[in-house]
Structure formats: C-alpha cells, structure tokens
Amino acid sequence: MTERRAETRLLCSDLIKISVEGEETREFMVNLEDISASGACLQLEEPLARDTSVCLLLGRWRFRAKVKYCIQNKIGYFAGVQFHARQKWSRERYEPKHLLDPTQVAPSRPLPVC
C-alpha cells in the first residue's frame, strides 16, 4: 500500500490520557500507537465519532485535536486524530516510550531456504 501522508509517522507505544469534549468532559487512558507533527493514532476501548474534539496529554503538553477516523479492530478501536493547525508535535516537546522511525529500519534479508 502506498503511503499518502506528507509526514512520516513514527511508531510508538505509550499510555497517555485524553479528554473528550462534549456535553460533559470524559477522560480515558489510551495507547499512543503512532505520531507525527500533525497527528496521531490512538488505540482505545470505546469508539469516538468523527470530528469529536479531544485533548491529548503528552508529558506536560496538551495537544488539541479532532478525530478524523475511528475503526474497530480485534481488541478495540483505532482513532486517527489531527492536531490543531497551531500545534505541531516534536520530539523536543514530548518523546513517547518505545519510539521507532520506520524509515531508519534496515530492510530484512530473505531467510535461507532449508
């Protein structure tokens, strides 16, 4: 599948807190799956509607975002969020645990045939 994003998404795994804004604010612990300057993918237990406003607590920073998609998977949901235009993520602001840049991984060699 061809990558359509303008920015590289860095793979990660980190538990973070988000708040979901609506009639009443709700807070959840979610897994941060990947991140880029303009957005992130979250794994969560409950679905979020498209265009829902959320706030991600990343270290001491708060990133406001909108849900762009939410799809069900085997163990919950993946939600893609886009940060507000004035907010850009960077490693200097917050570095998730288990961060991996897939462009820096060497391609694997084929295994020898037995």
C-alpha positions as CSV (number, residue, x, y, z in Angstrom):
1,M,0.0,0.0,0.0
2,T,1.4,3.4,-0.9
3,E,1.9,5.9,1.9
4,R,-0.3,9.0,1.3
5,R,0.9,11.1,4.2
6,A,3.2,14.0,3.7
7,E,5.0,13.3,7.0
8,T,6.5,10.1,8.4
9,R,4.5,8.6,11.2
10,L,6.8,7.4,14.0
11,L,5.7,4.1,15.6
12,C,5.4,4.1,19.3
13,S,3.7,2.6,22.3
14,D,2.9,4.8,25.3
15,L,-0.1,5.0,27.6
16,I,-1.5,8.6,27.6
17,K,-4.5,10.3,29.0
18,I,-7.0,12.0,26.7
19,S,-10.1,14.1,27.4
20,V,-13.1,14.0,25.1
21,E,-15.0,17.2,24.9
22,G,-18.8,17.2,24.6
23,E,-21.8,17.7,26.8
24,E,-19.6,16.5,29.7
25,T,-15.8,16.0,29.5
26,R,-14.7,12.4,29.7
27,E,-11.2,11.1,30.4
28,F,-9.6,7.9,29.1
29,M,-6.3,6.1,29.2
30,V,-5.4,5.1,25.6
31,N,-2.4,3.7,23.9
32,L,-0.5,6.1,21.6
33,E,0.3,3.9,18.5
34,D,2.0,6.4,16.2
35,I,2.7,10.1,16.0
36,S,3.7,12.8,13.5
37,A,4.0,16.6,13.6
38,S,0.3,16.9,12.6
39,G,-1.5,13.9,14.1
40,A,-1.5,10.6,15.9
41,C,-3.2,7.2,16.1
42,L,-4.8,6.1,19.3
43,Q,-5.9,2.7,20.4
44,L,-8.9,2.8,22.7
45,E,-11.7,0.7,24.1
46,E,-14.6,2.9,23.1
47,P,-15.3,4.4,19.6
48,L,-15.1,8.1,19.0
49,A,-17.2,9.9,16.5
50,R,-15.6,11.7,13.5
51,D,-15.0,15.4,14.3
52,T,-15.1,14.9,18.0
53,S,-12.8,17.3,19.8
54,V,-10.1,15.7,22.0
55,C,-7.2,16.8,24.1
56,L,-4.1,14.6,24.4
57,L,-1.9,15.0,27.4
58,L,1.6,14.4,26.2
59,G,4.0,14.9,29.1
60,R,3.5,18.5,30.3
61,W,1.9,19.5,26.9
62,R,-1.7,19.4,25.9
63,F,-2.5,18.9,22.2
64,R,-6.0,19.7,21.0
65,A,-7.1,17.6,18.1
66,K,-10.1,16.4,16.0
67,V,-11.0,12.8,15.3
68,K,-10.6,12.1,11.6
69,Y,-11.5,8.4,11.7
70,C,-12.3,5.6,14.1
71,I,-12.3,1.9,13.1
72,Q,-12.9,-1.2,15.1
73,N,-10.1,-3.8,15.4
74,K,-9.9,-7.1,17.3
75,I,-9.2,-5.6,20.7
76,G,-10.9,-2.2,20.5
77,Y,-10.7,0.8,18.2
78,F,-8.1,2.8,16.3
79,A,-8.8,6.6,16.1
80,G,-6.8,8.9,13.9
81,V,-6.6,12.4,15.2
82,Q,-5.3,15.6,13.6
83,F,-3.7,18.3,15.8
84,H,-5.0,21.8,15.5
85,A,-3.0,23.8,12.9
86,R,-1.2,25.9,15.5
87,Q,0.1,22.9,17.4
88,K,2.8,20.7,16.0
89,W,4.3,17.7,17.8
90,S,8.1,17.3,18.0
91,R,10.5,15.1,19.9
92,E,11.7,18.1,21.8
93,R,8.3,18.7,23.3
94,Y,7.4,15.0,24.1
95,E,9.1,11.8,23.3
96,P,6.9,8.7,23.6
97,K,8.2,5.5,25.0
98,H,9.3,2.8,22.5
99,L,9.6,5.3,19.7
100,L,10.7,3.9,16.3
101,D,11.2,5.7,13.0
102,P,10.3,3.1,10.3
103,T,12.4,4.9,7.7
104,Q,15.5,4.1,9.8
105,V,15.0,0.3,9.9
106,A,17.1,-1.7,7.6
107,P,15.2,-4.0,5.2
108,S,15.4,-7.6,6.3
109,R,17.3,-10.1,4.2
110,P,15.5,-13.2,3.0
111,L,15.9,-16.2,5.2
112,P,17.9,-19.0,3.6
113,V,15.9,-21.9,2.3
114,C,16.4,-25.1,4.3
